[in-house]
Amino acid sequence: MNSSTPADLSGRKVAVPGGTGAVGEGIVRRYLTAGADVVVPTRTQERAEEFRRVLGDAATDRLHLFVHDYTTFAGAEQLADEMVRRLGGVDDVVAPIGGWWAGRSLWEIDEADWQSAFVGLATAHMAVARAFLPRLSPRGAYTLIVGESAVTPIPGSGLVSMEQAALRMMQQVLTAELDGRQRVFALQLGPVATRLTGAGDPDQVTADQVGEVAVAASASKEAGREIRMRSRAEAEEALDLLRGTRPAAPGTVLAVSTMEPKDGRRADLLEVLAELAEQIRAEPGCLHYSVHRTRGEDSGPLLVVQMFASIQAFTEHSAKVAGQIPRLGALLATPPKPPTLFEPVPLGDGTAVDPLPA
């Protein structure tokens, strides 16, 4: 993994619900190494003592193990209150809350499957988010840990895919609703090599690497976003970008969105898009912004075309306009979707298509 100087989070107060799990262990280790005080709730005192033994020398006096059930709204509120009372506040939260479920098609599940694999886990995440986000310091970050099943359906484990997809949307909704007041990340993981699974595929991300990227996100000033780290190469790139040691990959990004206005709201939608045009065109990484209609048609869908200097510029743009999504959504016939992204294709002579005019 990247050998740059790790972040110094001395004095930071971090909650890691789910921290006693195999992935959570790596996250807790990295935050302790970075100097943070880390609160980890556990089910029993025996589990707390076992986890302390697993951490070994990493389990300093900055590790705070609470025997507490945080998986209900009331339980999460009590945990957040207790953390503020004992430590004086909360700066960051990392939530590797989850588990695996498999064995049945969706039409074969029973109510117990539904409650445990979907409702229970989704409720735990929602309980923690609503309890901690209002208490989070302005410098901190809230980080969800999401599996690749959020975007890839897993036959026989559909409830997991559905729950993870809900978490992925949760990050997007929180980012839109917070409108820059807090940073919310989602680390999207593939298979992770942990103490329990062994090394496995050498390209697999390790639990410690997940922790290292989470620490870098906390220490950075980047706007919250989804970070894909399904391989070691993606994890290393994410870490370099968060630390500012590597620029974003070169190449322009073309973002294309289709917007279908509600009946009678087309003029209102065009007015909002025109208002946003001035703001977006002024962004340092924006190369082009235009709105199009079907030739000769005064009704029907609108096509929004934007070009940015790099994927980093597009990511920064997305964070800036996230607060406008509800406003746009109120004018659309269907919920707004993320734009489709395109990149230049080299031609036979080694060049790419000329960029759009500004």
PyMOL commands that set and color helices and strands:
alter all, ss='L'
color gray80, all
select helices_A, chain A and resi 22-33+45-58+73-87+106-108+111-135+148-150+158-178+207-219+232-243+266-281+311-329
alter helices_A, ss='H'
color red, helices_A
select strands_A, chain A and resi 13-15+37-42+63-67+92-95+141-147+183-189+192-193+205-206+226-229+253-259+286-293+302-308+340-342
alter strands_A, ss='S'
color yellow, strands_A
deselect
rebuild
show_as cartoon
